[in-house]
Amino acid sequence: MLELAAGWNPPPPHDPMPEGMAMLLSFVRNVFPCLLSVTLATSVRLALRWQTAESERKEMEIQKTEAELSNLRNQINPHFLLNTLNNIYALISFDKDKAQKAVLSLSSLLRQMLYGARNNSVSLKEETEFIGNYVELMKIRLNKNVKIDFNVSIKTDKELRIAPLIIISLVENAFKHGVGTTRPSFISINIIADENKIECEIRNSNFPKNDSDKSGHGIGLEQVAKRLDMAYAGKYVWERGTDDKNEVYYSKIVLYDTQMCDNR
């Protein structure tokens, strides 16, 4: 063992590290943690700024949408009121008693419009009552050649919510294009709802004013399309058109949001 120990030679010492390499290692060892801290701090600061900017952008979009919705409601209400007043004016000339009843119905309608249409959503029950009052008001001035069916079936006890003045615009359109002066005509309005969806299907006789009138255009329905996009973006289906003979116009809306919780 002594011979082995005596014959053992220690390894030669390492060559000294070049001065440049030593300085580089010292720089990395001392500066890199600082650079890492600065990078992390900058990243966090940029992330917070982006989050703040994104929140401000979304808030601006919400405010813009609310302004557009308010503008649409202000346009729909006078349009509806003008049509109704014209109906009552025509009624006064030949039946004052019915005209008085029409004024009472209009008063009820305006009350609902005043307290309901200013909200972004109303109960489906209130909206269907509103539509029912309008239908009854329209019936007063129509002759016996016009058959009107209005049916509502709500298959849940849970309160359902709906954006106001959408369905009534479709009903107005049906009375505008679905009533003939001499020929028999019909208007069918069916509203079916459960917890998952609200369906409204309207079918009526089609009496276009001329060959270019498709009975599916005009300021009222343009506003309906905008209102649907704003209140039910990605949560609705709207089908409309005429049958093969262009004698019946149909409009069917399915709303897949029955609570209006996420809409402004």
Buried (B, 14 or more C-beta within 10 A) or exposed (E): EEEEEEEEEEEEEEEEEEEEEEEEEEEEEEEEEEEEEEEEEEEEEEEEEEEEEEEEEEEEEEEEBEEBBEEBBEBBBEBBBEBBEEBBEEBEEEEEEBBEBBBEBBEBBBEBBEEBBEEBBBBBBBBBBBBEBBBBBBBBBBEEEBEBEBEBEBEEEEEBBBBBBBBBBBBBBBBBBBBBEEEEBBBBBBBBBBEEBBBBBBBBBBBBEEEEEBBBEBEBBEBBEBBBBBBBEEBBEBEBBBEEEEEBBBBBBBBEBBEBEEBE
